[in-house]
Amino acid sequence: MASASSSSAKNLFSDSKRRLADRVAVNVNNASSVARQIVRGSKSNEILMQAAKNFAYHESTVDNSIQNLKKMEIIFQHLNYQYEAIEQAAEKLEYVEEQVKAMER
């Protein structure tokens, strides 16, 4: 009878040992999954940081482009004023030419 309880205890011990090993294996797999997610997360963080740096770099370029467009708009306005002044001078020149021709007659 002692051998029966002893073999039953051995079976119980080996069964507990096997279940414990299975649980350890599951926990190791879960830990590796967590580690993979952390690595993926850190890579996504690096990608986000790189995207933010690129955005900041391009933001200054866009700002410079806006400033250049404003300067070009001012230059366009000045050229338009000069065109109008030349046009008025040409009209006056025609009037002066007519007066000179009238005086020559």
Disulfide bonds with the S-S distance in Angstrom:
none
